[in-house]
Structure formats: C-alpha cells, structure tokens
C-alpha cells in the first residue's frame, strides 16, 4: 500500500533538503535526492521568503543621523516630503522626496486621509497681484477654547502673491473691520500692490445684507455697510462670497489652517496682553512672507516670489 505523507512530514522533508543544499550546494543535493534544482529554489522561496532589496547597507541609503534629523523636522513642523526636502536643503542636506517619504512611512508618521470625492474643477481667474484681496477673521484660542475668546485675528491675503497682513483686535465690530482693511491697503501699497477688489464672507462685521430682517422689503431698505462705503469711496470693489460656501474664501481659510498648525500650536495666548500677542503675530507674519516656502509660489517665500516673478512683469505693462 502506498504511504501518503502529511503536510508536516512534507515540510520537514523539504527543510532537510534545503539544509543540505546550504551545506553541499544545490547541484549535489538535486542529484542526491533526485529533484530538479528549480524545485529546490522554489521550495526555498516558499519556506524562507527573501526580503526584497539589499541585505546590507549600501552607499545610496540614507544615513541614520539624517533619518533622525528628518523625523525631528517632521515632528516639529508636520511638513510633507516636498517641504521637508526644501527645509533640509537649507541645512545643506540633500535627500530626495522618495527617501524622505520612506523614512516617514517606516516611522508610521504618514497621515491616513480618506480619499475625497472628485469635484468638477473650475478655472480660477487671478491674473496679477492686487486683483483680489481676501479678508476674514479667526478667533484667537484662549486655552484651547475659541468660544471664550473675544480677541480676533484679522487676516488679509493677496490671492496671487500669497502675501498676508495680520492684526490682532479686541472683538468684532465695524470699526475694527474698517481700521484693519485701511491698514492692510496701506501695507500692500507700501510694497507696490494696489488692491482692486476686497472679498469677504457675509458676517455682520463685513456686510448688512444677511443680518436681521425677515421680509424682502427689510433687506431692500437695509443701509449699506460702512466697510462697503469705505471701499467704494476708494474705488475698490467689495465682493461677497456665496452664503454657506467658505471654499469661496479658500485662500484665507487655508492660511488660517497654517496659523493653527504652525503658530498657535507653539504660541501661548492665554493671559497674554494683546500688545505682546501682536508682537508675536508680527514676527509670524514676517516669517510667513519672507522666510517660509510656499509650493504655490514655486517653493519661494511670497515676498521673494512677488519681487522676482511678478514685479518685473508688472513693470513692463
């Protein structure tokens, strides 16, 4: 009667063949056991899976010290591979994006995000700096709770050059909005950018169109907001984003996310006087405009992007 081997017995037999092949060589063992060499190689791949890639360190692999430096920058800034490559180049370290991505992945620091739904892309028209200035407010965190904070960060960003002007004010009011826009227009004029349009959301700080009233006649008779009058008297258009669509103010909203991640996360705001907080905000504004690289500006800081790309173009117009 023919004897059938169990799975365990077959595995033990194949392991013995592989052990002899390591000692004596594949050719000798193949003749001794009466099997093909390709069979021994196949058993080796099935039983002892080989790790892909080089078994030892090679010259093109990233040094351990550089890997530690990459992880330190990642934890400190939360930047992606492209931004980290630029930051490392400032320190004289040349590492590719693929290598940086591998280091981050091995350390399990990769953000796992849900794949967003694809939306129909509409071309956005922004021909030159000064074409549109987006203005919005952000509550200054007070011990992590924005609802208990009266202090507000007013932000103005030129959607082409990405240059920003920031101001911390005590509360939301028409006077504060007009004072901030006036300072922002003067700031951009000082660097050679004349603003043609100011875009805001529909908060009562910026418009009266959607505040109060429950009849159509109430809205028709509602007076013009002081900010709108201030801009119109200067020959500047006041554009409102569509209600309930913050993505229409996407440039300033995205910059607020950067503030949250890179400024407020490392800056103490509770119990700090508004003058001291404004000093820190001025330093952050200077870093954002003059030092921090932006991928939308060709990996240049906004001021450098405006000075090297847009200013020569506008000079010939």
C-alpha positions as CSV (number, residue, x, y, z in Angstrom):
1,X,0.0,0.0,0.0
2,X,1.3,3.5,-0.9
3,X,2.0,5.7,2.0
4,X,0.8,9.3,1.9
5,X,2.8,11.9,3.7
6,X,1.2,14.6,5.8
7,X,1.7,18.3,5.3
8,X,4.0,18.4,8.3
9,X,6.1,15.5,7.0
10,X,6.4,17.1,3.6
11,X,7.6,20.4,5.2
12,X,10.2,18.5,7.3
13,X,11.5,16.7,4.3
14,X,11.8,19.9,2.2
15,X,13.5,21.7,5.1
16,X,16.1,18.8,5.3
17,X,16.7,19.1,1.5
18,X,17.2,22.9,1.9
19,X,19.6,22.5,4.8
20,X,21.7,20.0,2.8
21,X,21.6,22.4,-0.1
22,X,23.1,25.2,2.0
23,X,25.9,22.9,3.2
24,X,26.7,20.9,0.0
25,X,25.3,23.1,-2.8
26,X,22.1,22.9,-4.9
27,X,23.6,20.8,-7.7
28,X,24.9,18.0,-5.5
29,X,21.7,17.8,-3.4
30,X,19.5,17.8,-6.5
31,X,21.4,14.7,-7.8
32,X,21.3,13.1,-4.4
33,X,17.6,13.5,-3.8
34,X,16.5,13.2,-7.4
35,X,14.8,16.6,-7.8
36,X,15.3,19.5,-10.1
37,X,17.4,22.5,-9.0
38,X,14.5,24.8,-9.9
39,X,12.4,22.8,-7.4
40,X,14.8,23.4,-4.6
41,X,14.9,27.1,-5.4
42,X,11.1,27.2,-5.4
43,X,11.0,25.4,-2.0
44,X,13.4,28.0,-0.7
45,X,11.2,30.9,-1.9
46,X,8.1,29.3,-0.3
47,X,9.6,28.3,3.0
48,X,12.2,31.0,3.5
49,X,10.8,34.2,1.9
50,X,13.6,36.6,1.0
51,X,13.3,40.2,1.9
52,X,13.4,42.4,-1.2
53,X,16.2,44.9,-1.6
54,X,19.8,44.9,-0.4
55,X,20.6,42.7,2.6
56,X,23.2,45.1,3.9
57,X,23.8,48.9,3.9
58,X,24.6,50.3,0.5
59,X,26.1,53.7,-0.4
60,X,22.8,55.3,-1.6
61,X,20.8,54.6,1.6
62,X,20.0,57.4,4.0
63,X,22.3,57.7,7.0
64,X,20.9,57.1,10.4
65,X,21.7,60.6,11.6
66,X,19.9,62.1,8.6
67,X,16.9,59.9,9.3
68,X,16.8,61.1,12.9
69,X,17.0,64.7,11.6
70,X,14.2,64.1,9.1
71,X,12.0,62.7,11.9
72,X,12.8,65.6,14.2
73,X,11.8,68.1,11.4
74,X,8.6,66.1,10.7
75,X,7.5,66.1,14.3
76,X,8.4,69.8,14.8
77,X,6.8,71.1,11.6
78,X,4.4,68.4,10.4
79,X,5.6,69.1,6.8
80,X,5.3,66.7,3.9
81,X,8.2,65.2,1.9
82,X,8.3,68.2,-0.6
83,X,8.5,70.8,2.2
84,X,11.0,68.7,4.2
85,X,13.3,68.4,1.2
86,X,13.4,72.2,0.9
87,X,14.0,72.6,4.6
88,X,16.8,70.1,4.5
89,X,18.4,71.8,1.6
90,X,18.6,75.0,3.8
91,X,20.7,73.0,6.2
92,X,22.9,71.6,3.4
93,X,21.4,68.1,3.4
94,X,20.5,66.7,0.0
95,X,17.8,64.0,0.3
96,X,15.2,63.1,-2.3
97,X,11.4,63.2,-1.7
98,X,11.1,59.4,-2.2
99,X,13.7,58.7,0.5
100,X,12.1,61.2,2.9
101,X,8.7,59.5,2.3
102,X,10.2,56.1,3.1
103,X,11.7,57.4,6.4
104,X,8.3,58.9,7.4
105,X,6.5,55.7,6.4
106,X,8.8,53.4,8.3
107,X,8.3,55.6,11.4
108,X,4.5,55.3,11.0
109,X,4.1,59.1,10.7
110,X,2.1,59.0,7.4
111,X,-1.3,60.8,7.6
112,X,-4.0,58.4,6.7
113,X,-6.7,60.5,5.0
114,X,-9.9,59.5,3.3
115,X,-9.8,59.9,-0.4
116,X,-12.0,62.9,-1.2
117,X,-14.7,62.8,-3.8
118,X,-13.7,64.3,-7.1
119,X,-15.3,67.6,-7.9
120,X,-15.6,69.3,-11.2
121,X,-12.7,71.7,-11.4
122,X,-13.5,75.3,-12.5
123,X,-10.7,77.5,-13.8
124,X,-9.9,80.3,-11.3
125,X,-9.1,83.7,-12.8
126,X,-6.4,85.6,-10.9
127,X,-4.2,87.4,-13.5
128,X,-1.9,89.6,-11.3
129,X,-1.2,90.7,-7.7
130,X,-3.8,93.1,-6.3
131,X,-6.6,91.6,-8.4
132,X,-8.3,90.4,-5.2
133,X,-7.7,90.6,-1.5
134,X,-9.4,88.1,0.7
135,X,-10.2,89.2,4.2
136,X,-11.5,87.1,7.1
137,X,-11.3,86.7,10.9
138,X,-10.2,83.9,13.2
139,X,-10.9,83.6,16.9
140,X,-7.6,83.6,18.9
141,X,-7.5,80.4,21.0
142,X,-8.0,81.0,24.7
143,X,-6.6,78.0,26.5
144,X,-7.7,75.9,23.5
145,X,-11.3,77.2,23.7
146,X,-12.2,79.6,20.9
147,X,-15.7,80.3,22.2
148,X,-14.4,82.0,25.3
149,X,-12.1,84.4,23.4
150,X,-13.1,87.9,22.4
151,X,-9.8,88.6,20.6
152,X,-9.9,88.1,16.9
153,X,-7.2,87.7,14.3
154,X,-8.0,89.7,11.2
155,X,-6.3,88.3,8.0
156,X,-5.8,89.8,4.5
157,X,-4.1,87.8,1.8
158,X,-3.4,88.6,-1.8
159,X,-4.6,85.5,-3.7
160,X,-1.9,85.7,-6.4
161,X,1.3,86.5,-4.4
162,X,0.1,84.9,-1.1
163,X,1.4,87.9,0.8
164,X,-0.5,88.4,4.1
165,X,-1.2,91.1,6.6
166,X,-2.2,90.1,10.1
167,X,-3.7,92.0,13.1
168,X,-5.0,91.0,16.5
169,X,-8.0,93.1,17.7
170,X,-10.3,93.1,20.6
171,X,-13.6,91.8,19.3
172,X,-15.6,92.0,16.1
173,X,-17.0,95.4,15.1
174,X,-17.5,97.6,12.0
175,X,-14.8,100.0,13.3
176,X,-12.3,97.2,13.7
177,X,-13.0,95.8,10.2
178,X,-12.6,99.3,8.6
179,X,-9.4,100.0,10.6
180,X,-7.9,96.7,9.6
181,X,-8.8,97.0,5.9
182,X,-7.3,100.5,5.9
183,X,-4.0,99.3,7.4
184,X,-4.0,96.3,5.0
185,X,-4.4,98.5,2.0
186,X,-1.6,100.8,3.2
187,X,0.6,97.7,3.8
188,X,0.1,96.3,0.3
189,X,0.6,99.8,-1.3
190,X,3.9,100.1,0.5
191,X,5.3,97.0,-1.3
192,X,3.8,98.1,-4.7
193,X,0.5,96.2,-4.8
194,X,-2.6,98.3,-5.5
195,X,-5.8,96.4,-4.4
196,X,-8.7,96.4,-6.9
197,X,-11.2,94.2,-5.0
198,X,-11.7,93.1,-1.4
199,X,-13.6,89.8,-0.9
200,X,-15.2,88.9,2.5
201,X,-17.8,86.5,3.8
202,X,-21.3,87.5,4.9
203,X,-20.6,88.1,8.6
204,X,-22.2,91.3,10.0
205,X,-18.6,92.6,10.5
206,X,-18.4,93.0,6.8
207,X,-21.9,93.3,5.4
208,X,-25.5,94.1,6.4
209,X,-27.0,92.0,3.6
210,X,-27.9,89.0,5.7
211,X,-28.2,90.4,9.2
212,X,-31.6,90.8,10.7
213,X,-35.0,91.3,9.0
214,X,-37.5,88.6,7.9
215,X,-39.0,90.3,4.8
216,X,-37.8,91.1,1.4
217,X,-38.5,94.8,2.0
218,X,-36.4,94.7,5.1
219,X,-33.4,93.7,3.0
220,X,-34.2,96.2,0.3
221,X,-34.3,99.1,2.7
222,X,-31.2,98.0,4.7
223,X,-28.5,100.6,4.8
224,X,-25.1,100.0,3.1
225,X,-22.4,98.6,5.4
226,X,-19.7,101.2,6.5
227,X,-17.0,98.9,5.2
228,X,-18.6,98.8,1.7
229,X,-18.9,102.6,1.7
230,X,-15.3,102.9,2.7
231,X,-14.1,100.7,-0.1
232,X,-16.4,102.2,-2.8
233,X,-15.2,105.7,-1.9
234,X,-11.7,104.5,-2.6
235,X,-12.7,103.0,-5.9
236,X,-12.4,99.4,-4.6
237,X,-14.9,96.7,-5.3
238,X,-16.4,94.8,-2.3
239,X,-17.2,91.3,-3.3
240,X,-19.1,88.8,-1.0
241,X,-18.7,85.1,-1.1
242,X,-21.8,82.9,-1.6
243,X,-23.5,82.2,1.7
244,X,-22.6,78.9,3.3
245,X,-19.6,78.3,1.0
246,X,-16.3,79.0,2.9
247,X,-14.4,77.5,0.0
248,X,-15.0,80.7,-2.0
249,X,-12.7,82.3,0.5
250,X,-10.3,79.3,0.2
251,X,-7.0,81.2,0.2
252,X,-7.6,82.9,3.5
253,X,-9.2,79.9,5.1
254,X,-6.2,77.7,4.1
255,X,-3.9,80.3,5.6
256,X,-5.8,80.1,8.9
257,X,-5.1,76.4,9.0
258,X,-1.4,77.1,8.6
259,X,-1.7,79.6,11.5
260,X,-3.3,76.9,13.7
261,X,-0.7,74.3,12.9
262,X,2.5,76.4,12.9
263,X,1.8,79.4,15.1
264,X,-0.9,78.8,17.7
265,X,0.3,75.3,18.3
266,X,3.6,76.6,19.7
267,X,2.5,80.0,21.0
268,X,0.9,80.7,24.4
269,X,-2.1,83.0,24.1
270,X,-4.0,82.7,27.4
271,X,-3.4,85.6,29.7
272,X,-1.1,87.3,27.2
273,X,-1.6,91.0,26.6
274,X,-2.8,92.0,23.2
275,X,0.3,94.1,22.5
276,X,2.6,91.2,23.3
277,X,0.5,88.9,21.2
278,X,0.6,91.4,18.3
279,X,4.4,91.5,18.5
280,X,4.5,87.7,18.1
281,X,2.0,87.9,15.3
282,X,4.2,90.5,13.5
283,X,7.1,88.1,13.8
284,X,5.0,85.2,12.4
285,X,3.8,87.5,9.6
286,X,7.4,88.3,8.7
287,X,8.4,84.6,8.7
288,X,5.3,83.7,6.6
289,X,6.0,86.4,4.0
290,X,9.8,86.4,3.9
291,X,11.1,83.0,5.0
292,X,8.5,80.2,4.8
293,X,8.5,78.5,1.4
294,X,5.2,78.0,-0.4
295,X,4.6,75.3,-3.0
296,X,2.1,77.6,-4.8
297,X,4.8,80.2,-5.2
298,X,7.3,77.9,-6.8
299,X,8.8,76.9,-3.4
300,X,9.7,80.5,-2.8
301,X,8.6,82.8,0.1
302,X,5.7,85.1,-1.0
303,X,7.7,88.3,-1.0
304,X,10.6,86.8,-3.0
305,X,8.0,85.3,-5.4
306,X,6.5,88.7,-5.9
307,X,9.8,90.5,-6.3
308,X,11.4,88.0,-8.7
309,X,8.4,86.9,-10.8
310,X,5.6,89.5,-10.7
311,X,7.3,92.8,-10.2
312,X,9.4,92.6,-13.4
313,X,6.2,91.6,-15.3
314,X,4.2,94.5,-14.0
315,X,7.0,96.9,-14.7
316,X,6.7,96.2,-18.5
317,X,2.9,96.6,-18.5
